[in-house]
Amino acid sequence: QAGAAKAAVDDAAAKAEAAADAAGAQAREAAAEAEAQVEAAEEAAKEQAEAAEEAAKEQAEAAEEAAKQAAWAKAWEYVKLALVQIATSLMALLGLMVAKSPPNIAKALNMVVGKIEAKIKQPPNAAAKKVSAEVIEPCVGAIKEKVAEIFPKFRAVLEALLKVVSMKVPGLPF
């Protein structure tokens, strides 16, 4: 009976060991499969991040190019106005040279040139006011805000420094 019990125990131990080995193998397989899935997910996430970064770079480049084109267009408006003024001045000078001898013609031409100059100066003056309102005034406003923030702090530090400097230390001549 003892031999049969021992054989039963050995048989049960062998079955338990085989079951443990099988469970360990299954666990290793599951771990390897999970690791492969994690690696695949990491690779997919990396690819998505790279694609998103590339798309963001392309959008930034497109926005920068659009801003450059808009700046050139705006600059060309002012250059055109200046060229028109130069051409008008040259025409006026030519007209004055032609009309220099007869005084009455010169007076009439001066009146016409004066009216033309007044009409031509209107767009540049309006453009200058627009530039002032769009560009210069916001910059000045931003500077005023920064000054309003900085100077109270500067004044407080300066007052503290003056208090320290005005303190008399016993035993020192100053």
CORDA-V869694 format. One record per residue. N is the residue number from 1. RES is the residue in one small letter. PHI is phi in whole degrees, 0 to 359 (999 if undefined). Layout:
BEGIN
N	RES	PHI
N	RES	PHI
END
This chain:
BEGIN
1	q	999
2	a	294
3	g	293
4	a	292
5	a	292
6	k	294
7	a	295
8	a	294
9	v	294
10	d	297
11	d	296
12	a	294
13	a	295
14	a	295
15	k	295
16	a	294
17	e	295
18	a	294
19	a	294
20	a	295
21	d	299
22	a	296
23	a	295
24	g	297
25	a	295
26	q	297
27	a	296
28	r	297
29	e	297
30	a	296
31	a	294
32	a	295
33	e	295
34	a	296
35	e	297
36	a	296
37	q	295
38	v	297
39	e	298
40	a	295
41	a	295
42	e	298
43	e	296
44	a	296
45	a	295
46	k	297
47	e	297
48	q	296
49	a	296
50	e	296
51	a	295
52	a	295
53	e	296
54	e	296
55	a	297
56	a	295
57	k	297
58	e	297
59	q	295
60	a	296
61	e	296
62	a	296
63	a	295
64	e	296
65	e	296
66	a	296
67	a	295
68	k	297
69	q	297
70	a	295
71	a	295
72	w	296
73	a	297
74	k	293
75	a	296
76	w	296
77	e	302
78	y	290
79	v	295
80	k	300
81	l	299
82	a	295
83	l	296
84	v	296
85	q	296
86	i	296
87	a	298
88	t	296
89	s	297
90	l	296
91	m	296
92	a	297
93	l	297
94	l	298
95	g	298
96	l	294
97	m	295
98	v	291
99	a	268
100	k	293
101	s	287
102	p	280
103	p	296
104	n	292
105	i	294
106	a	298
107	k	296
108	a	296
109	l	294
110	n	298
111	m	294
112	v	296
113	v	297
114	g	299
115	k	294
116	i	297
117	e	298
118	a	298
119	k	292
120	i	287
121	k	286
122	q	299
123	p	298
124	p	296
125	n	294
126	a	294
127	a	294
128	a	296
129	k	296
130	k	295
131	v	298
132	s	299
133	a	290
134	e	275
135	v	250
136	i	287
137	e	298
138	p	298
139	c	295
140	v	296
141	g	297
142	a	296
143	i	294
144	k	299
145	e	296
146	k	296
147	v	297
148	a	297
149	e	280
150	i	282
151	f	295
152	p	298
153	k	295
154	f	298
155	r	297
156	a	296
157	v	294
158	l	295
159	e	294
160	a	296
161	l	295
162	l	294
163	k	297
164	v	294
165	v	292
166	s	278
167	m	290
168	k	257
169	v	261
170	p	299
171	g	93
172	l	253
173	p	286
174	f	253
END
